[in-house]
């Protein structure tokens, strides 16, 4: 979805991030405040859940399925893990449950419009999640239901979405994924897009010093 591609809502940290985050666009027209739960802010890798769910909903809309007009999405966990290039062992099911908790617990307040609607309130990235079916042999989740926030749901229903390359899920570093998102969002149909390093650092939501950020960018580009 274009809204969360634009603003650095998701943390780049790989350890629990308990910091709050505020971001305002250069022209002052858009702002976001993000607050973590006790389990930390939602991570760039947690966003895989939203990408997958939004993809399912968008496909349903393209096929004019009636269930695509609902905020509740049901999916098979194994399909999600395979599609997003993850392993399918027991620990990966546990990691997914932790991602659900961070997505539900991370609170966002923003004036960024989605679907032409401005939702000025605190909300979680997902409203709720539930295990619909468990494996008969162990505690692994077979199917789950996710209820999207109204903010994200409005964006999808208004078709404010962009396709991404499947190899996105092969990018391991959170910063690599964030750079791809920004390039995909801002390049559009242009051949090139130019941005200063300081502004790029801000848009990435990176908390490292500019010198360290420059070094990271050079390593990724190489």
Secondary structure in CASP SS format (residue, H / E / C, confidence):
PFRMAT SS
TARGET T0000
AUTHOR 0000-0000-0000
METHOD secondary structure of the structure
MODEL  1
X C 1.00
X H 1.00
X H 1.00
X H 1.00
X H 1.00
X H 1.00
X C 1.00
X C 1.00
X C 1.00
X C 1.00
X E 1.00
X C 1.00
X C 1.00
X C 1.00
X C 1.00
X C 1.00
X C 1.00
X C 1.00
X C 1.00
X C 1.00
X E 1.00
X E 1.00
X E 1.00
X E 1.00
X C 1.00
X C 1.00
X C 1.00
X C 1.00
X C 1.00
X C 1.00
X E 1.00
X E 1.00
X E 1.00
X E 1.00
X E 1.00
X C 1.00
X E 1.00
X C 1.00
X C 1.00
X E 1.00
X C 1.00
X C 1.00
X E 1.00
X C 1.00
X C 1.00
X C 1.00
X H 1.00
X H 1.00
X H 1.00
X H 1.00
X H 1.00
X H 1.00
X H 1.00
X H 1.00
X H 1.00
X H 1.00
X H 1.00
X H 1.00
X H 1.00
X H 1.00
X H 1.00
X H 1.00
X C 1.00
X C 1.00
X C 1.00
X H 1.00
X H 1.00
X H 1.00
X H 1.00
X C 1.00
X C 1.00
X E 1.00
X E 1.00
X E 1.00
X E 1.00
X E 1.00
X H 1.00
X H 1.00
X H 1.00
X H 1.00
X H 1.00
X H 1.00
X H 1.00
X C 1.00
X C 1.00
X C 1.00
X C 1.00
X C 1.00
X C 1.00
X H 1.00
X H 1.00
X H 1.00
X H 1.00
X H 1.00
X H 1.00
X H 1.00
X H 1.00
X H 1.00
X H 1.00
X H 1.00
X H 1.00
X H 1.00
X H 1.00
X H 1.00
X H 1.00
X C 1.00
X E 1.00
X E 1.00
X E 1.00
X E 1.00
X C 1.00
X C 1.00
X C 1.00
X E 1.00
X C 1.00
X C 1.00
X E 1.00
X C 1.00
X C 1.00
X C 1.00
X C 1.00
X C 1.00
X E 1.00
X E 1.00
X C 1.00
X E 1.00
X E 1.00
X E 1.00
X E 1.00
X E 1.00
X E 1.00
X E 1.00
X E 1.00
X E 1.00
X C 1.00
X C 1.00
X C 1.00
X C 1.00
X C 1.00
X C 1.00
X E 1.00
X E 1.00
X E 1.00
X E 1.00
X E 1.00
X E 1.00
X E 1.00
X E 1.00
X C 1.00
X H 1.00
X H 1.00
X H 1.00
X H 1.00
X H 1.00
X H 1.00
X H 1.00
X H 1.00
X C 1.00
X C 1.00
X C 1.00
X C 1.00
X C 1.00
X C 1.00
X C 1.00
X C 1.00
X H 1.00
X H 1.00
X H 1.00
X H 1.00
X H 1.00
X C 1.00
X C 1.00
X C 1.00
X H 1.00
X H 1.00
X H 1.00
X H 1.00
X H 1.00
X H 1.00
X H 1.00
X H 1.00
X H 1.00
X H 1.00
X H 1.00
X H 1.00
X H 1.00
X H 1.00
X C 1.00
X C 1.00
X C 1.00
X C 1.00
X C 1.00
X C 1.00
X C 1.00
X C 1.00
X C 1.00
X H 1.00
X H 1.00
X H 1.00
X H 1.00
X H 1.00
X H 1.00
X H 1.00
X H 1.00
X C 1.00
X C 1.00
X C 1.00
X C 1.00
X C 1.00
X H 1.00
X H 1.00
X H 1.00
X H 1.00
X H 1.00
X H 1.00
X H 1.00
X H 1.00
X H 1.00
X H 1.00
X H 1.00
X H 1.00
X C 1.00
END
